[in-house]
Structure formats: C-alpha cells, structure tokens
Amino acid sequence: MLECDYEVKQIDGDYAHLQRIDRPEEELKLVARALLPMEIYEGCILHYEMMQYSMK
C-alpha cells in the first residue's frame, strides 16, 4: 500500500500539481482538487495514504 508525502507545486483551477517529496525527479502528478482537502495552498505538504490526501 502506497504511503507518501506530496508538495503542492501549483494550483490550476480545478486541479493541483503535486510533487512527491521523496522522489523529486518524477513528473508532477495532476490531481483534481475535489479529491484534496479544501484548505490546500501552493507550498503546503499533503500526506497520501489509503487513497486519501490529508494536510500534514
């Protein structure tokens, strides 16, 4: 089961571009904002576990 942290690099309308903290060389992950906590902002850290994102 995947468990990792992401940094919100950019918020673009209904989507956010996330960068995995432990693998910065990977491409940014595009995620619909409806799947993320409402209070996200660029630069914040999200924790991903069991198909859910939460503020760290």
PyMOL Python script that loads the backbone (N, CA, C, O; Angstrom):
from pymol import cmd

cmd.read_pdbstr("""\
ATOM      1  N   MET A   1       0.851  -1.182   0.000  1.00  0.00           N
ATOM      2  CA  MET A   1       0.000   0.000   0.000  1.00  0.00           C
ATOM      3  C   MET A   1       0.898   1.247   0.000  1.00  0.00           C
ATOM      4  O   MET A   1       1.784   1.392   0.842  1.00  0.00           O
ATOM      5  N   LEU A   2       0.650   2.126  -0.949  1.00  0.00           N
ATOM      6  CA  LEU A   2       1.461   3.333  -1.086  1.00  0.00           C
ATOM      7  C   LEU A   2       1.137   4.327   0.028  1.00  0.00           C
ATOM      8  O   LEU A   2      -0.027   4.596   0.328  1.00  0.00           O
ATOM      9  N   GLU A   3       2.185   4.857   0.626  1.00  0.00           N
ATOM     10  CA  GLU A   3       2.067   5.911   1.634  1.00  0.00           C
ATOM     11  C   GLU A   3       3.223   6.874   1.390  1.00  0.00           C
ATOM     12  O   GLU A   3       4.387   6.479   1.455  1.00  0.00           O
ATOM     13  N   CYS A   4       2.901   8.155   1.106  1.00  0.00           N
ATOM     14  CA  CYS A   4       3.953   9.122   0.806  1.00  0.00           C
ATOM     15  C   CYS A   4       3.439  10.544   1.035  1.00  0.00           C
ATOM     16  O   CYS A   4       2.264  10.763   1.333  1.00  0.00           O
ATOM     17  N   ASP A   5       4.348  11.493   0.888  1.00  0.00           N
ATOM     18  CA  ASP A   5       4.027  12.908   1.049  1.00  0.00           C
ATOM     19  C   ASP A   5       4.256  13.637  -0.272  1.00  0.00           C
ATOM     20  O   ASP A   5       5.158  13.306  -1.042  1.00  0.00           O
ATOM     21  N   TYR A   6       3.415  14.634  -0.508  1.00  0.00           N
ATOM     22  CA  TYR A   6       3.494  15.457  -1.712  1.00  0.00           C
ATOM     23  C   TYR A   6       3.527  16.926  -1.320  1.00  0.00           C
ATOM     24  O   TYR A   6       2.956  17.325  -0.306  1.00  0.00           O
ATOM     25  N   GLU A   7       4.204  17.721  -2.138  1.00  0.00           N
ATOM     26  CA  GLU A   7       4.151  19.179  -2.005  1.00  0.00           C
ATOM     27  C   GLU A   7       3.263  19.703  -3.123  1.00  0.00           C
ATOM     28  O   GLU A   7       3.387  19.281  -4.273  1.00  0.00           O
ATOM     29  N   VAL A   8       2.370  20.621  -2.785  1.00  0.00           N
ATOM     30  CA  VAL A   8       1.524  21.261  -3.793  1.00  0.00           C
ATOM     31  C   VAL A   8       2.383  22.310  -4.490  1.00  0.00           C
ATOM     32  O   VAL A   8       2.725  23.338  -3.904  1.00  0.00           O
ATOM     33  N   LYS A   9       2.726  22.039  -5.744  1.00  0.00           N
ATOM     34  CA  LYS A   9       3.588  22.944  -6.503  1.00  0.00           C
ATOM     35  C   LYS A   9       2.793  24.059  -7.168  1.00  0.00           C
ATOM     36  O   LYS A   9       3.259  25.195  -7.251  1.00  0.00           O
ATOM     37  N   GLN A  10       1.592  23.734  -7.643  1.00  0.00           N
ATOM     38  CA  GLN A  10       0.792  24.734  -8.345  1.00  0.00           C
ATOM     39  C   GLN A  10      -0.678  24.351  -8.255  1.00  0.00           C
ATOM     40  O   GLN A  10      -1.034  23.175  -8.333  1.00  0.00           O
ATOM     41  N   ILE A  11      -1.519  25.357  -8.089  1.00  0.00           N
ATOM     42  CA  ILE A  11      -2.963  25.161  -8.149  1.00  0.00           C
ATOM     43  C   ILE A  11      -3.434  25.827  -9.432  1.00  0.00           C
ATOM     44  O   ILE A  11      -3.192  27.011  -9.667  1.00  0.00           O
ATOM     45  N   ASP A  12      -4.114  25.035 -10.257  1.00  0.00           N
ATOM     46  CA  ASP A  12      -4.533  25.493 -11.576  1.00  0.00           C
ATOM     47  C   ASP A  12      -6.021  25.200 -11.745  1.00  0.00           C
ATOM     48  O   ASP A  12      -6.400  24.148 -12.260  1.00  0.00           O
ATOM     49  N   GLY A  13      -6.855  26.133 -11.312  1.00  0.00           N
ATOM     50  CA  GLY A  13      -8.302  25.946 -11.420  1.00  0.00           C
ATOM     51  C   GLY A  13      -8.786  24.781 -10.580  1.00  0.00           C
ATOM     52  O   GLY A  13      -8.640  24.791  -9.358  1.00  0.00           O
ATOM     53  N   ASP A  14      -9.356  23.782 -11.221  1.00  0.00           N
ATOM     54  CA  ASP A  14      -9.902  22.622 -10.514  1.00  0.00           C
ATOM     55  C   ASP A  14      -8.878  21.528 -10.277  1.00  0.00           C
ATOM     56  O   ASP A  14      -9.231  20.439  -9.825  1.00  0.00           O
ATOM     57  N   TYR A  15      -7.617  21.800 -10.574  1.00  0.00           N
ATOM     58  CA  TYR A  15      -6.564  20.791 -10.437  1.00  0.00           C
ATOM     59  C   TYR A  15      -5.377  21.334  -9.646  1.00  0.00           C
ATOM     60  O   TYR A  15      -5.155  22.543  -9.575  1.00  0.00           O
ATOM     61  N   ALA A  16      -4.626  20.414  -9.058  1.00  0.00           N
ATOM     62  CA  ALA A  16      -3.391  20.779  -8.360  1.00  0.00           C
ATOM     63  C   ALA A  16      -2.271  19.896  -8.893  1.00  0.00           C
ATOM     64  O   ALA A  16      -2.476  18.716  -9.175  1.00  0.00           O
ATOM     65  N   HIS A  17      -1.101  20.475  -9.027  1.00  0.00           N
ATOM     66  CA  HIS A  17       0.088  19.750  -9.469  1.00  0.00           C
ATOM     67  C   HIS A  17       0.903  19.406  -8.221  1.00  0.00           C
ATOM     68  O   HIS A  17       1.344  20.294  -7.491  1.00  0.00           O
ATOM     69  N   LEU A  18       1.094  18.115  -7.988  1.00  0.00           N
ATOM     70  CA  LEU A  18       1.773  17.642  -6.782  1.00  0.00           C
ATOM     71  C   LEU A  18       3.113  17.029  -7.141  1.00  0.00           C
ATOM     72  O   LEU A  18       3.258  16.353  -8.160  1.00  0.00           O
ATOM     73  N   GLN A  19       4.107  17.286  -6.265  1.00  0.00           N
ATOM     74  CA  GLN A  19       5.425  16.682  -6.442  1.00  0.00           C
ATOM     75  C   GLN A  19       5.719  15.797  -5.242  1.00  0.00           C
ATOM     76  O   GLN A  19       5.622  16.231  -4.093  1.00  0.00           O
ATOM     77  N   ARG A  20       6.074  14.571  -5.520  1.00  0.00           N
ATOM     78  CA  ARG A  20       6.388  13.624  -4.449  1.00  0.00           C
ATOM     79  C   ARG A  20       7.674  14.068  -3.764  1.00  0.00           C
ATOM     80  O   ARG A  20       8.678  14.326  -4.428  1.00  0.00           O
ATOM     81  N   ILE A  21       7.646  14.157  -2.448  1.00  0.00           N
ATOM     82  CA  ILE A  21       8.777  14.677  -1.669  1.00  0.00           C
ATOM     83  C   ILE A  21       9.998  13.762  -1.783  1.00  0.00           C
ATOM     84  O   ILE A  21      11.116  14.243  -1.968  1.00  0.00           O
ATOM     85  N   ASP A  22       9.792  12.464  -1.673  1.00  0.00           N
ATOM     86  CA  ASP A  22      10.931  11.536  -1.660  1.00  0.00           C
ATOM     87  C   ASP A  22      11.441  11.174  -3.061  1.00  0.00           C
ATOM     88  O   ASP A  22      12.452  10.482  -3.184  1.00  0.00           O
ATOM     89  N   ARG A  23      10.762  11.625  -4.107  1.00  0.00           N
ATOM     90  CA  ARG A  23      11.189  11.368  -5.488  1.00  0.00           C
ATOM     91  C   ARG A  23      11.014  12.631  -6.330  1.00  0.00           C
ATOM     92  O   ARG A  23      10.167  12.666  -7.223  1.00  0.00           O
ATOM     93  N   PRO A  24      11.800  13.657  -6.055  1.00  0.00           N
ATOM     94  CA  PRO A  24      11.615  14.935  -6.769  1.00  0.00           C
ATOM     95  C   PRO A  24      11.912  14.861  -8.265  1.00  0.00           C
ATOM     96  O   PRO A  24      11.539  15.767  -9.010  1.00  0.00           O
ATOM     97  N   GLU A  25      12.575  13.802  -8.714  1.00  0.00           N
ATOM     98  CA  GLU A  25      12.883  13.680 -10.132  1.00  0.00           C
ATOM     99  C   GLU A  25      11.677  13.221 -10.951  1.00  0.00           C
ATOM    100  O   GLU A  25      11.684  13.346 -12.175  1.00  0.00           O
ATOM    101  N   GLU A  26      10.653  12.698 -10.303  1.00  0.00           N
ATOM    102  CA  GLU A  26       9.452  12.245 -11.016  1.00  0.00           C
ATOM    103  C   GLU A  26       8.636  13.432 -11.524  1.00  0.00           C
ATOM    104  O   GLU A  26       8.745  14.547 -11.016  1.00  0.00           O
ATOM    105  N   GLU A  27       7.821  13.161 -12.538  1.00  0.00           N
ATOM    106  CA  GLU A  27       6.926  14.189 -13.073  1.00  0.00           C
ATOM    107  C   GLU A  27       5.905  14.595 -12.013  1.00  0.00           C
ATOM    108  O   GLU A  27       5.601  13.833 -11.095  1.00  0.00           O
ATOM    109  N   LEU A  28       5.384  15.811 -12.162  1.00  0.00           N
ATOM    110  CA  LEU A  28       4.332  16.266 -11.270  1.00  0.00           C
ATOM    111  C   LEU A  28       3.076  15.448 -11.503  1.00  0.00           C
ATOM    112  O   LEU A  28       2.788  15.037 -12.627  1.00  0.00           O
ATOM    113  N   LYS A  29       2.337  15.216 -10.439  1.00  0.00           N
ATOM    114  CA  LYS A  29       1.098  14.445 -10.509  1.00  0.00           C
ATOM    115  C   LYS A  29      -0.065  15.431 -10.537  1.00  0.00           C
ATOM    116  O   LYS A  29      -0.154  16.308  -9.678  1.00  0.00           O
ATOM    117  N   LEU A  30      -0.950  15.295 -11.510  1.00  0.00           N
ATOM    118  CA  LEU A  30      -2.109  16.161 -11.641  1.00  0.00           C
ATOM    119  C   LEU A  30      -3.287  15.499 -10.930  1.00  0.00           C
ATOM    120  O   LEU A  30      -3.682  14.383 -11.268  1.00  0.00           O
ATOM    121  N   VAL A  31      -3.846  16.205  -9.935  1.00  0.00           N
ATOM    122  CA  VAL A  31      -4.929  15.649  -9.121  1.00  0.00           C
ATOM    123  C   VAL A  31      -6.077  16.651  -9.071  1.00  0.00           C
ATOM    124  O   VAL A  31      -5.853  17.847  -8.885  1.00  0.00           O
ATOM    125  N   ALA A  32      -7.298  16.167  -9.237  1.00  0.00           N
ATOM    126  CA  ALA A  32      -8.479  17.023  -9.139  1.00  0.00           C
ATOM    127  C   ALA A  32      -8.599  17.565  -7.715  1.00  0.00           C
ATOM    128  O   ALA A  32      -8.428  16.822  -6.749  1.00  0.00           O
ATOM    129  N   ARG A  33      -8.889  18.842  -7.589  1.00  0.00           N
ATOM    130  CA  ARG A  33      -8.992  19.459  -6.261  1.00  0.00           C
ATOM    131  C   ARG A  33     -10.128  18.880  -5.443  1.00  0.00           C
ATOM    132  O   ARG A  33     -10.106  18.965  -4.215  1.00  0.00           O
ATOM    133  N   ALA A  34     -11.119  18.294  -6.095  1.00  0.00           N
ATOM    134  CA  ALA A  34     -12.233  17.668  -5.376  1.00  0.00           C
ATOM    135  C   ALA A  34     -11.752  16.500  -4.520  1.00  0.00           C
ATOM    136  O   ALA A  34     -12.431  16.111  -3.569  1.00  0.00           O
ATOM    137  N   LEU A  35     -10.595  15.938  -4.845  1.00  0.00           N
ATOM    138  CA  LEU A  35     -10.039  14.820  -4.081  1.00  0.00           C
ATOM    139  C   LEU A  35      -9.111  15.270  -2.957  1.00  0.00           C
ATOM    140  O   LEU A  35      -8.644  14.454  -2.163  1.00  0.00           O
ATOM    141  N   LEU A  36      -8.848  16.572  -2.897  1.00  0.00           N
ATOM    142  CA  LEU A  36      -7.895  17.121  -1.924  1.00  0.00           C
ATOM    143  C   LEU A  36      -8.620  17.922  -0.843  1.00  0.00           C
ATOM    144  O   LEU A  36      -9.756  18.351  -1.048  1.00  0.00           O
ATOM    145  N   PRO A  37      -7.968  18.127   0.311  1.00  0.00           N
ATOM    146  CA  PRO A  37      -8.581  18.970   1.345  1.00  0.00           C
ATOM    147  C   PRO A  37      -8.830  20.384   0.807  1.00  0.00           C
ATOM    148  O   PRO A  37      -8.030  20.899   0.025  1.00  0.00           O
ATOM    149  N   MET A  38      -9.920  21.003   1.219  1.00  0.00           N
ATOM    150  CA  MET A  38     -10.291  22.331   0.726  1.00  0.00           C
ATOM    151  C   MET A  38      -9.262  23.407   1.048  1.00  0.00           C
ATOM    152  O   MET A  38      -9.110  24.364   0.289  1.00  0.00           O
ATOM    153  N   GLU A  39      -8.554  23.260   2.163  1.00  0.00           N
ATOM    154  CA  GLU A  39      -7.653  24.315   2.641  1.00  0.00           C
ATOM    155  C   GLU A  39      -6.252  24.275   2.037  1.00  0.00           C
ATOM    156  O   GLU A  39      -5.358  24.948   2.550  1.00  0.00           O
ATOM    157  N   ILE A  40      -6.029  23.514   0.969  1.00  0.00           N
ATOM    158  CA  ILE A  40      -4.686  23.448   0.392  1.00  0.00           C
ATOM    159  C   ILE A  40      -4.263  24.800  -0.176  1.00  0.00           C
ATOM    160  O   ILE A  40      -5.100  25.630  -0.530  1.00  0.00           O
ATOM    161  N   TYR A  41      -2.960  25.004  -0.256  1.00  0.00           N
ATOM    162  CA  TYR A  41      -2.367  26.193  -0.854  1.00  0.00           C
ATOM    163  C   TYR A  41      -1.033  25.787  -1.459  1.00  0.00           C
ATOM    164  O   TYR A  41      -0.471  24.757  -1.090  1.00  0.00           O
ATOM    165  N   GLU A  42      -0.528  26.583  -2.379  1.00  0.00           N
ATOM    166  CA  GLU A  42       0.749  26.267  -3.010  1.00  0.00           C
ATOM    167  C   GLU A  42       1.852  26.254  -1.962  1.00  0.00           C
ATOM    168  O   GLU A  42       1.998  27.198  -1.185  1.00  0.00           O
ATOM    169  N   GLY A  43       2.621  25.178  -1.949  1.00  0.00           N
ATOM    170  CA  GLY A  43       3.710  25.030  -0.989  1.00  0.00           C
ATOM    171  C   GLY A  43       3.365  24.150   0.200  1.00  0.00           C
ATOM    172  O   GLY A  43       4.261  23.748   0.942  1.00  0.00           O
ATOM    173  N   CYS A  44       2.092  23.841   0.399  1.00  0.00           N
ATOM    174  CA  CYS A  44       1.722  23.004   1.544  1.00  0.00           C
ATOM    175  C   CYS A  44       2.082  21.542   1.272  1.00  0.00           C
ATOM    176  O   CYS A  44       2.288  21.146   0.125  1.00  0.00           O
ATOM    177  N   ILE A  45       2.152  20.757   2.330  1.00  0.00           N
ATOM    178  CA  ILE A  45       2.509  19.348   2.242  1.00  0.00           C
ATOM    179  C   ILE A  45       1.265  18.501   2.512  1.00  0.00           C
ATOM    180  O   ILE A  45       0.521  18.737   3.465  1.00  0.00           O
ATOM    181  N   LEU A  46       1.066  17.513   1.647  1.00  0.00           N
ATOM    182  CA  LEU A  46      -0.057  16.593   1.786  1.00  0.00           C
ATOM    183  C   LEU A  46       0.474  15.187   2.048  1.00  0.00           C
ATOM    184  O   LEU A  46       1.504  14.785   1.508  1.00  0.00           O
ATOM    185  N   HIS A  47      -0.238  14.460   2.874  1.00  0.00           N
ATOM    186  CA  HIS A  47       0.095  13.058   3.135  1.00  0.00           C
ATOM    187  C   HIS A  47      -0.923  12.198   2.400  1.00  0.00           C
ATOM    188  O   HIS A  47      -2.127  12.436   2.488  1.00  0.00           O
ATOM    189  N   TYR A  48      -0.437  11.202   1.677  1.00  0.00           N
ATOM    190  CA  TYR A  48      -1.296  10.291   0.924  1.00  0.00           C
ATOM    191  C   TYR A  48      -1.222   8.909   1.547  1.00  0.00           C
ATOM    192  O   TYR A  48      -0.141   8.343   1.709  1.00  0.00           O
ATOM    193  N   GLU A  49      -2.386   8.372   1.897  1.00  0.00           N
ATOM    194  CA  GLU A  49      -2.456   7.040   2.478  1.00  0.00           C
ATOM    195  C   GLU A  49      -3.858   6.479   2.242  1.00  0.00           C
ATOM    196  O   GLU A  49      -4.854   7.176   2.437  1.00  0.00           O
ATOM    197  N   MET A  50      -3.926   5.231   1.827  1.00  0.00           N
ATOM    198  CA  MET A  50      -5.193   4.538   1.598  1.00  0.00           C
ATOM    199  C   MET A  50      -6.135   5.333   0.686  1.00  0.00           C
ATOM    200  O   MET A  50      -7.324   5.481   0.969  1.00  0.00           O
ATOM    201  N   MET A  51      -5.571   5.838  -0.414  1.00  0.00           N
ATOM    202  CA  MET A  51      -6.319   6.572  -1.440  1.00  0.00           C
ATOM    203  C   MET A  51      -6.947   7.870  -0.930  1.00  0.00           C
ATOM    204  O   MET A  51      -7.950   8.329  -1.476  1.00  0.00           O
ATOM    205  N   GLN A  52      -6.362   8.463   0.113  1.00  0.00           N
ATOM    206  CA  GLN A  52      -6.868   9.735   0.652  1.00  0.00           C
ATOM    207  C   GLN A  52      -5.692  10.675   0.910  1.00  0.00           C
ATOM    208  O   GLN A  52      -4.604  10.253   1.302  1.00  0.00           O
ATOM    209  N   TYR A  53      -5.947  11.966   0.677  1.00  0.00           N
ATOM    210  CA  TYR A  53      -4.969  13.010   0.947  1.00  0.00           C
ATOM    211  C   TYR A  53      -5.386  13.773   2.197  1.00  0.00           C
ATOM    212  O   TYR A  53      -6.570  14.038   2.409  1.00  0.00           O
ATOM    213  N   SER A  54      -4.395  14.126   3.028  1.00  0.00           N
ATOM    214  CA  SER A  54      -4.671  14.939   4.209  1.00  0.00           C
ATOM    215  C   SER A  54      -3.544  15.952   4.388  1.00  0.00           C
ATOM    216  O   SER A  54      -2.416  15.724   3.950  1.00  0.00           O
ATOM    217  N   MET A  55      -3.861  17.070   5.034  1.00  0.00           N
ATOM    218  CA  MET A  55      -2.853  18.090   5.317  1.00  0.00           C
ATOM    219  C   MET A  55      -1.877  17.540   6.346  1.00  0.00           C
ATOM    220  O   MET A  55      -2.260  16.820   7.268  1.00  0.00           O
ATOM    221  N   LYS A  56      -0.643  17.884   6.173  1.00  0.00           N
ATOM    222  CA  LYS A  56       0.381  17.423   7.122  1.00  0.00           C
ATOM    223  C   LYS A  56       0.794  18.559   8.018  1.00  0.00           C
ATOM    224  O   LYS A  56       1.646  18.381   8.888  1.00  0.00           O
TER     225      LYS A  56
END
""", "prot")
cmd.dss("prot")
cmd.show_as("cartoon", "prot")
cmd.util.cbc("prot")
cmd.orient("prot")
